[in-house]
Amino acid sequence: MGWLRSGLTFSVGCLILVWAAGCGSVRVLQGPTCFSDYVNISTCEWEMAWPTNCRAELRLFYQLKFFYFENHTCVPENRAGAVCVCHMHMDNVVSVDTYQLDLWAGEQLLWKSSFKPSEHVQNL
């Protein structure tokens, strides 16, 4: 009886350890760096804590902060190592535009930020 109980304790202990390691396992190591071509594309990239399947696990939602504008979704791509990148299509960019950016992993909000394309112009 003692052997069964110690085996059961070990199994439950391993199960708890696996559960704890898996909880909140998607984590951003370095926040986003965003830039724009100031025509119609803005790009954000960020580093995850470890290699992640960006396309399968993450979604970047972006919305123009001007009264009510529709929410857009960007499906990120993987870059070298643990870096994810999103190319967001933005029409008719003007100097006062500011976008709300929210990065989600399922139902977990990883970061929330704002981005003003006119302040981060770079040739893409």
N, C-alpha and C positions, 0 to 999 in steps of 0.2 A: 504494500500500500504506500509506503514511504517513497518508493522509486517512482510510482505513477504520479504522485503529488509533485515531486521535484521536477519531473519531465513536463508536467502541466504548467508549473510555475515558470520554467524556462521558456516554453512556447508562448505563454501569455506575455512574458517580459519582452521577448523578441517582437511580438505583435505590437506592443506599446511603443517600442523603440522605432519600428518601421513607420507607425502612424505619426509619431512625433517628428520624424525626419521628413515625412511627406507633407505635413501641415505647413501651409504658407511657403512652400518650397520655391515658388517663382518670385524672384527678388531682383530688383534693379540695382546694379552695383554703382553705376555712374549715370547721373541724370541726362536728359536729352540735350543734344546740341542741334540746333535747327538753323537753316539758312534758306534763302529764296533766290530764284532767278528774277524775281520781281516782274515776271510776265504771267506765268500760270502754274508754276510748280514750286513747291517748298518741300524740303527734305529734312527729316529729323532722324538722328541716330542716337543710340544709347547702348550701354554695355550692361549685360545681365551678370548676375553673380557667378553663373556657370553656363556652359553651352545649353542653349534652349532652342527648341523648334519654334522659332518666332511665328511662322505662318500658322501653325496649328494651335499655339497656346495664347497668343496675344492679339489684341485689337487696339488701334489708336483711333479714338473718336475726336473729331475736330469740328468746331462750330464758330462762325463769325460772331463776335460779341457786338451785335447791333440789333436792338430790339429782339425779335425772334427770327432766327435763321435756322434752316434745316441742319440737322446733325449729319456729318459725313463719317464714313468709316474707312480707315486705311488698314490693309492687311500687310504687316511687316514681312520683310525678307531677311534671311540670314546673311551676315557678312562673316569675315574671318573671326575665328574664336567665338566669343560670346556676344558679338555685336549684332544688333538688329537695326534695320533701316526701313523707313516709310517714305514714300513719295506721294505727297498730297497735291491733288489738283485744285487750284484756286483760281476762279475766273475774275477778271476785272479788278485786280489788286490796286488799291489806292493807299496813299501814305497813312491814313488814319486807321486802316484795318488792323484789328487785333483778334486773334483766334484763341479760343479756349481749347486746350489739349488735355485729354484724359486717356491714360494707358491702362487697359484692363487685361487681366488674366482670368478669364471666366467671370466670376462675380467679385473678384478681388481687385480693388483700385490700387494700382502700383504707384502712380504719380499723377499729379494734376499741375498744369502749368499754363502760362499764356505765351503767345508768340506774336510778334509784330513783324511781318515780312519786310517792311520798309527799313527796319533797323538792322537787318541781317542779310544784306544782299551779297551774293557771291555767284560767279559764273558756274553753272552746273555742267 
